[in-house]
Amino acid sequence: MPKFGRRSLSQLNSCHPKLIELFREVVKGFDCSVLKGHRNKEEQDECFRIGSSEKEWPNSEHNRLPSKGVDVAPYYKEKPHIRWKDRERFYFFAGYVKGIAASMGIKIRFGCDWDGDTEVHDQTLFDLPHYEIVED
Protein backbone atom coordinates (compact mmCIF):
# COMPACT_ATOMS: atom_id res chain seq x y z
CA MET A 1 0.00 0.00 0.00
CA PRO A 2 1.39 3.45 -0.88
CA LYS A 3 2.13 5.88 1.92
CA PHE A 4 3.40 9.42 2.25
CA GLY A 5 7.05 10.19 2.84
CA ARG A 6 8.34 12.68 5.41
CA ARG A 7 8.22 15.68 3.09
CA SER A 8 4.65 14.97 1.96
CA LEU A 9 3.49 14.47 5.55
CA SER A 10 5.13 17.72 6.62
CA GLN A 11 3.30 19.64 3.89
CA LEU A 12 0.01 17.83 4.48
CA ASN A 13 0.13 18.52 8.21
CA SER A 14 0.00 22.28 7.50
CA CYS A 15 -3.43 21.80 5.90
CA HIS A 16 -7.05 21.94 7.01
CA PRO A 17 -8.06 18.77 8.92
CA LYS A 18 -10.50 17.79 6.13
CA LEU A 19 -7.67 17.89 3.57
CA ILE A 20 -5.49 15.79 5.86
CA GLU A 21 -8.28 13.25 6.29
CA LEU A 22 -9.02 13.20 2.55
CA PHE A 23 -5.46 12.71 1.31
CA ARG A 24 -4.63 10.13 3.99
CA GLU A 25 -7.47 8.13 2.44
CA VAL A 26 -6.49 8.92 -1.17
CA VAL A 27 -2.91 7.67 -0.74
CA LYS A 28 -4.16 4.27 0.36
CA GLY A 29 -5.32 3.59 -3.20
CA PHE A 30 -3.36 6.00 -5.41
CA ASP A 31 0.30 6.81 -4.83
CA CYS A 32 0.81 10.56 -4.72
CA SER A 33 3.06 13.31 -3.34
CA VAL A 34 1.98 16.36 -1.38
CA LEU A 35 3.95 19.21 -2.90
CA LYS A 36 2.69 22.16 -0.89
CA GLY A 37 0.30 22.98 1.88
CA HIS A 38 0.74 26.32 3.63
CA ARG A 39 2.69 29.06 1.83
CA ASN A 40 4.29 31.89 3.76
CA LYS A 41 4.48 35.43 2.37
CA GLU A 42 7.82 34.93 0.62
CA GLU A 43 6.67 31.72 -1.05
CA GLN A 44 3.37 33.26 -2.16
CA ASP A 45 5.12 36.37 -3.49
CA GLU A 46 7.43 34.13 -5.54
CA CYS A 47 4.53 32.03 -6.88
CA PHE A 48 2.73 35.21 -7.92
CA ARG A 49 5.90 36.65 -9.49
CA ILE A 50 6.56 33.58 -11.65
CA GLY A 51 2.88 33.16 -12.56
CA SER A 52 2.15 29.88 -10.79
CA SER A 53 -0.47 31.71 -8.71
CA GLU A 54 -2.86 34.48 -9.69
CA LYS A 55 -3.28 35.55 -6.08
CA GLU A 56 -1.09 37.86 -4.08
CA TRP A 57 -0.37 37.37 -0.38
CA PRO A 58 -2.56 36.80 1.68
CA ASN A 59 -5.38 35.97 -0.76
CA SER A 60 -4.51 32.37 -1.69
CA GLU A 61 -6.13 29.44 0.09
CA HIS A 62 -2.52 28.30 0.69
CA ASN A 63 -1.90 31.38 2.87
CA ARG A 64 -4.23 30.37 5.68
CA LEU A 65 -3.20 28.33 8.70
CA PRO A 66 -4.28 25.67 8.48
CA SER A 67 -4.06 25.82 4.69
CA LYS A 68 -7.33 25.40 2.81
CA GLY A 69 -5.36 24.68 -0.38
CA VAL A 70 -3.00 21.82 -1.13
CA ASP A 71 -0.96 20.81 -4.16
CA VAL A 72 -0.83 17.04 -4.70
CA ALA A 73 0.52 15.17 -7.71
CA PRO A 74 0.20 11.56 -8.83
CA TYR A 75 3.45 9.73 -8.18
CA TYR A 76 5.36 7.38 -10.47
CA LYS A 77 7.65 4.70 -9.07
CA GLU A 78 10.21 5.32 -11.83
CA LYS A 79 11.88 8.64 -12.54
CA PRO A 80 10.75 11.25 -13.15
CA HIS A 81 8.45 10.70 -10.21
CA ILE A 82 6.12 13.49 -11.29
CA ARG A 83 5.38 13.92 -14.99
CA TRP A 84 4.03 17.41 -15.45
CA LYS A 85 3.22 16.89 -19.13
CA ASP A 86 1.01 13.87 -18.41
CA ARG A 87 -2.22 15.87 -18.07
CA GLU A 88 -4.36 12.78 -18.53
CA ARG A 89 -2.90 11.20 -15.40
CA PHE A 90 -3.55 14.42 -13.42
CA TYR A 91 -7.17 14.41 -14.62
CA PHE A 92 -7.55 10.71 -13.79
CA PHE A 93 -6.09 11.40 -10.34
CA ALA A 94 -8.46 14.35 -9.86
CA GLY A 95 -11.43 12.11 -10.60
CA TYR A 96 -10.18 9.64 -8.02
CA VAL A 97 -9.67 12.40 -5.43
CA LYS A 98 -13.09 13.92 -6.11
CA GLY A 99 -14.74 10.50 -5.81
CA ILE A 100 -13.06 9.79 -2.46
CA ALA A 101 -13.95 13.30 -1.24
CA ALA A 102 -17.61 12.83 -2.23
CA SER A 103 -17.76 9.49 -0.44
CA MET A 104 -16.42 11.20 2.69
CA GLY A 105 -18.79 14.18 2.43
CA ILE A 106 -15.90 16.61 1.83
CA LYS A 107 -16.47 19.37 -0.72
CA ILE A 108 -13.37 20.23 -2.74
CA ARG A 109 -12.44 22.25 -5.80
CA PHE A 110 -9.89 21.03 -8.38
CA GLY A 111 -7.49 23.55 -9.94
CA CYS A 112 -8.65 22.75 -13.48
CA ASP A 113 -12.37 23.07 -12.72
CA TRP A 114 -12.66 26.26 -10.68
CA ASP A 115 -16.37 26.71 -11.33
CA GLY A 116 -17.18 23.09 -10.43
CA ASP A 117 -19.15 22.32 -13.59
CA THR A 118 -16.96 19.29 -14.50
CA GLU A 119 -15.85 21.04 -17.71
CA VAL A 120 -12.13 21.76 -17.83
CA HIS A 121 -12.05 23.50 -21.20
CA ASP A 122 -13.88 26.59 -19.93
CA GLN A 123 -11.09 27.56 -17.50
CA THR A 124 -8.39 30.19 -17.86
CA LEU A 125 -6.09 28.89 -15.11
CA PHE A 126 -4.98 25.26 -15.12
CA ASP A 127 -3.43 24.34 -11.77
CA LEU A 128 -3.11 20.57 -12.17
CA PRO A 129 -2.01 19.67 -8.63
CA HIS A 130 -4.29 22.10 -6.75
CA TYR A 131 -7.21 21.12 -4.50
CA GLU A 132 -9.00 23.26 -1.98
CA ILE A 133 -11.73 22.94 0.60
CA VAL A 134 -15.09 24.45 -0.38
CA GLU A 135 -17.11 25.54 2.60
CA ASP A 136 -20.73 26.60 2.48
Phi and psi restraints in degrees (value plus and minus 20) as a CYANA .aco file:
   2 PRO   PHI     -83.4   -43.4
   2 PRO   PSI     135.4   175.4
   3 LYS   PHI    -171.3  -131.3
   3 LYS   PSI     139.8   179.8
   4 PHE   PHI     -96.7   -56.7
   4 PHE   PSI     124.7   164.7
   5 GLY   PHI    -103.1   -63.1
   5 GLY   PSI     158.7   198.7
   6 ARG   PHI     -76.6   -36.6
   6 ARG   PSI     -67.0   -27.0
   7 ARG   PHI     -84.6   -44.6
   7 ARG   PSI     -64.2   -24.2
   8 SER   PHI     -81.4   -41.4
   8 SER   PSI     -64.7   -24.7
   9 LEU   PHI     -82.2   -42.2
   9 LEU   PSI     -59.5   -19.5
  10 SER   PHI     -81.2   -41.2
  10 SER   PSI     -65.2   -25.2
  11 GLN   PHI     -87.3   -47.3
  11 GLN   PSI     -64.3   -24.3
  12 LEU   PHI     -82.6   -42.6
  12 LEU   PSI     -57.0   -17.0
  13 ASN   PHI     -88.8   -48.8
  13 ASN   PSI     -29.0    11.0
  14 SER   PHI    -109.8   -69.8
  14 SER   PSI     -16.1    23.9
  15 CYS   PHI    -120.3   -80.3
  15 CYS   PSI     147.3   187.3
  16 HIS   PHI     -74.6   -34.6
  16 HIS   PSI     120.9   160.9
  17 PRO   PHI     -73.2   -33.2
  17 PRO   PSI     -53.7   -13.7
  18 LYS   PHI     -87.9   -47.9
  18 LYS   PSI     -55.8   -15.8
  19 LEU   PHI     -88.8   -48.8
  19 LEU   PSI     -59.0   -19.0
  20 ILE   PHI     -80.8   -40.8
  20 ILE   PSI     -68.7   -28.7
  21 GLU   PHI     -80.5   -40.5
  21 GLU   PSI     -65.7   -25.7
  22 LEU   PHI     -80.7   -40.7
  22 LEU   PSI     -73.2   -33.2
  23 PHE   PHI     -96.0   -56.0
  23 PHE   PSI     -41.2    -1.2
  24 ARG   PHI     -86.5   -46.5
  24 ARG   PSI     -51.2   -11.2
  25 GLU   PHI     -98.4   -58.4
  25 GLU   PSI     -63.3   -23.3
  26 VAL   PHI     -77.0   -37.0
  26 VAL   PSI     -65.9   -25.9
  27 VAL   PHI     -85.0   -45.0
  27 VAL   PSI     -39.4     0.6
  28 LYS   PHI     -84.2   -44.2
  28 LYS   PSI     -49.4    -9.4
  29 GLY   PHI    -137.7   -97.7
  29 GLY   PSI     -29.8    10.2
  30 PHE   PHI    -167.9  -127.9
  30 PHE   PSI      91.1   131.1
  31 ASP   PHI     -83.0   -43.0
  31 ASP   PSI     110.8   150.8
  32 CYS   PHI    -173.6  -133.6
  32 CYS   PSI     145.2   185.2
  33 SER   PHI    -142.7  -102.7
  33 SER   PSI     115.3   155.3
  34 VAL   PHI    -108.4   -68.4
  34 VAL   PSI      95.0   135.0
  35 LEU   PHI    -106.9   -66.9
  35 LEU   PSI     -59.8   -19.8
  36 LYS   PHI    -177.5  -137.5
  36 LYS   PSI     116.1   156.1
  37 GLY   PHI    -129.5   -89.5
  37 GLY   PSI    -126.1   -86.1
  38 HIS   PHI     -88.2   -48.2
  38 HIS   PSI     120.4   160.4
  39 ARG   PHI    -137.6   -97.6
  39 ARG   PSI     109.8   149.8
  40 ASN   PHI     -99.3   -59.3
  40 ASN   PSI     158.8   198.8
  41 LYS   PHI     -78.9   -38.9
  41 LYS   PSI     -65.7   -25.7
  42 GLU   PHI     -82.5   -42.5
  42 GLU   PSI     -63.2   -23.2
  43 GLU   PHI     -85.2   -45.2
  43 GLU   PSI     -62.3   -22.3
  44 GLN   PHI     -87.1   -47.1
  44 GLN   PSI     -61.5   -21.5
  45 ASP   PHI     -78.4   -38.4
  45 ASP   PSI     -61.1   -21.1
  46 GLU   PHI     -88.0   -48.0
  46 GLU   PSI     -63.1   -23.1
  47 CYS   PHI     -80.6   -40.6
  47 CYS   PSI     -60.5   -20.5
  48 PHE   PHI     -87.1   -47.1
  48 PHE   PSI     -63.1   -23.1
  49 ARG   PHI     -80.4   -40.4
  49 ARG   PSI     -63.1   -23.1
  50 ILE   PHI    -107.8   -67.8
  50 ILE   PSI     -24.0    16.0
  51 GLY   PHI      68.7   108.7
  51 GLY   PSI      -9.6    30.4
  52 SER   PHI    -105.3   -65.3
  52 SER   PSI     -24.3    15.7
  53 SER   PHI    -161.0  -121.0
  53 SER   PSI     121.7   161.7
  54 GLU   PHI    -111.4   -71.4
  54 GLU   PSI     -23.2    16.8
  55 LYS   PHI    -129.3   -89.3
  55 LYS   PSI     116.6   156.6
  56 GLU   PHI    -108.1   -68.1
  56 GLU   PSI     138.6   178.6
  57 TRP   PHI     -76.8   -36.8
  57 TRP   PSI     116.3   156.3
  58 PRO   PHI    -125.4   -85.4
  58 PRO   PSI      14.9    54.9
  59 ASN   PHI    -110.2   -70.2
  59 ASN   PSI     -24.1    15.9
  60 SER   PHI    -104.6   -64.6
  60 SER   PSI     129.1   169.1
  61 GLU   PHI     -83.1   -43.1
  61 GLU   PSI     -40.9    -0.9
  62 HIS   PHI     -92.2   -52.2
  62 HIS   PSI     -36.5     3.5
  63 ASN   PHI    -107.3   -67.3
  63 ASN   PSI     -25.3    14.7
  64 ARG   PHI    -106.4   -66.4
  64 ARG   PSI     137.3   177.3
  65 LEU   PHI    -145.8  -105.8
  65 LEU   PSI      94.9   134.9
  66 PRO   PHI     -91.8   -51.8
  66 PRO   PSI     135.8   175.8
  67 SER   PHI     -88.4   -48.4
  67 SER   PSI     113.6   153.6
  68 LYS   PHI    -112.9   -72.9
  68 LYS   PSI     -21.1    18.9
  69 GLY   PHI    -142.5  -102.5
  69 GLY   PSI     127.7   167.7
  70 VAL   PHI    -166.6  -126.6
  70 VAL   PSI     123.0   163.0
  71 ASP   PHI    -128.1   -88.1
  71 ASP   PSI     100.7   140.7
  72 VAL   PHI    -154.2  -114.2
  72 VAL   PSI     114.1   154.1
  73 ALA   PHI    -143.0  -103.0
  73 ALA   PSI     124.8   164.8
  74 PRO   PHI     -82.9   -42.9
  74 PRO   PSI     122.7   162.7
  75 TYR   PHI    -128.7   -88.7
  75 TYR   PSI     119.3   159.3
  76 TYR   PHI    -127.0   -87.0
  76 TYR   PSI     121.8   161.8
  77 LYS   PHI     -86.2   -46.2
  77 LYS   PSI     -59.1   -19.1
  78 GLU   PHI    -112.9   -72.9
  78 GLU   PSI     139.1   179.1
  79 LYS   PHI     -99.8   -59.8
  79 LYS   PSI     127.2   167.2
  80 PRO   PHI     -89.9   -49.9
  80 PRO   PSI     123.0   163.0
  81 HIS   PHI     -90.6   -50.6
  81 HIS   PSI     -47.9    -7.9
  82 ILE   PHI    -142.5  -102.5
  82 ILE   PSI     108.3   148.3
  83 ARG   PHI    -133.5   -93.5
  83 ARG   PSI      76.0   116.0
  84 TRP   PHI     -83.2   -43.2
  84 TRP   PSI     -46.5    -6.5
  85 LYS   PHI    -104.6   -64.6
  85 LYS   PSI     -25.9    14.1
  86 ASP   PHI    -109.0   -69.0
  86 ASP   PSI      51.5    91.5
  87 ARG   PHI     -80.6   -40.6
  87 ARG   PSI     -56.1   -16.1
  88 GLU   PHI     -79.5   -39.5
  88 GLU   PSI     -60.7   -20.7
  89 ARG   PHI     -86.3   -46.3
  89 ARG   PSI     -59.4   -19.4
  90 PHE   PHI     -81.1   -41.1
  90 PHE   PSI     -62.7   -22.7
  91 TYR   PHI     -86.8   -46.8
  91 TYR   PSI     -61.6   -21.6
  92 PHE   PHI     -79.7   -39.7
  92 PHE   PSI     -65.8   -25.8
  93 PHE   PHI     -80.8   -40.8
  93 PHE   PSI     -62.7   -22.7
  94 ALA   PHI     -81.1   -41.1
  94 ALA   PSI     -60.3   -20.3
  95 GLY   PHI     -82.0   -42.0
  95 GLY   PSI     -60.3   -20.3
  96 TYR   PHI     -83.6   -43.6
  96 TYR   PSI     -67.8   -27.8
  97 VAL   PHI     -80.5   -40.5
  97 VAL   PSI     -66.7   -26.7
  98 LYS   PHI     -83.6   -43.6
  98 LYS   PSI     -57.1   -17.1
  99 GLY   PHI     -85.2   -45.2
  99 GLY   PSI     -64.3   -24.3
 100 ILE   PHI     -83.4   -43.4
 100 ILE   PSI     -64.4   -24.4
 101 ALA   PHI     -79.3   -39.3
 101 ALA   PSI     -65.4   -25.4
 102 ALA   PHI     -81.5   -41.5
 102 ALA   PSI     -61.0   -21.0
 103 SER   PHI     -86.8   -46.8
 103 SER   PSI     -42.7    -2.7
 104 MET   PHI    -115.8   -75.8
 104 MET   PSI     -23.0    17.0
 105 GLY   PHI      54.1    94.1
 105 GLY   PSI       6.5    46.5
 106 ILE   PHI    -126.1   -86.1
 106 ILE   PSI     103.7   143.7
 107 LYS   PHI    -109.3   -69.3
 107 LYS   PSI     103.8   143.8
 108 ILE   PHI    -151.2  -111.2
 108 ILE   PSI     143.2   183.2
 109 ARG   PHI    -141.4  -101.4
 109 ARG   PSI     117.0   157.0
 110 PHE   PHI    -118.8   -78.8
 110 PHE   PSI     122.0   162.0
 111 GLY   PHI     -90.2   -50.2
 111 GLY   PSI     -12.7    27.3
 112 CYS   PHI    -142.4  -102.4
 112 CYS   PSI     -11.4    28.6
 113 ASP   PHI    -165.9  -125.9
 113 ASP   PSI      43.8    83.8
 114 TRP   PHI     -80.2   -40.2
 114 TRP   PSI     -55.0   -15.0
 115 ASP   PHI    -108.3   -68.3
 115 ASP   PSI     -22.9    17.1
 116 GLY   PHI      50.7    90.7
 116 GLY   PSI       1.7    41.7
 117 ASP   PHI    -115.4   -75.4
 117 ASP   PSI     -12.5    27.5
 118 THR   PHI      47.6    87.6
 118 THR   PSI     -10.6    29.4
 119 GLU   PHI    -124.7   -84.7
 119 GLU   PSI     101.6   141.6
 120 VAL   PHI    -114.2   -74.2
 120 VAL   PSI     -34.0     6.0
 121 HIS   PHI    -103.5   -63.5
 121 HIS   PSI     -22.6    17.4
 122 ASP   PHI    -122.9   -82.9
 122 ASP   PSI      -1.5    38.5
 123 GLN   PHI    -121.4   -81.4
 123 GLN   PSI     136.8   176.8
 124 THR   PHI    -128.1   -88.1
 124 THR   PSI     -41.2    -1.2
 125 LEU   PHI    -138.5   -98.5
 125 LEU   PSI     104.4   144.4
 126 PHE   PHI    -131.8   -91.8
 126 PHE   PSI      84.1   124.1
 127 ASP   PHI    -134.3   -94.3
 127 ASP   PSI      61.3   101.3
 128 LEU   PHI     -71.7   -31.7
 128 LEU   PSI     -60.2   -20.2
 129 PRO   PHI    -110.8   -70.8
 129 PRO   PSI     -18.5    21.5
 130 HIS   PHI    -108.2   -68.2
 130 HIS   PSI     114.1   154.1
 131 TYR   PHI    -155.6  -115.6
 131 TYR   PSI     125.9   165.9
 132 GLU   PHI    -165.1  -125.1
 132 GLU   PSI     133.0   173.0
 133 ILE   PHI     -91.2   -51.2
 133 ILE   PSI     116.4   156.4
 134 VAL   PHI    -131.8   -91.8
 134 VAL   PSI      99.0   139.0
 135 GLU   PHI    -131.8   -91.8
 135 GLU   PSI     120.6   160.6
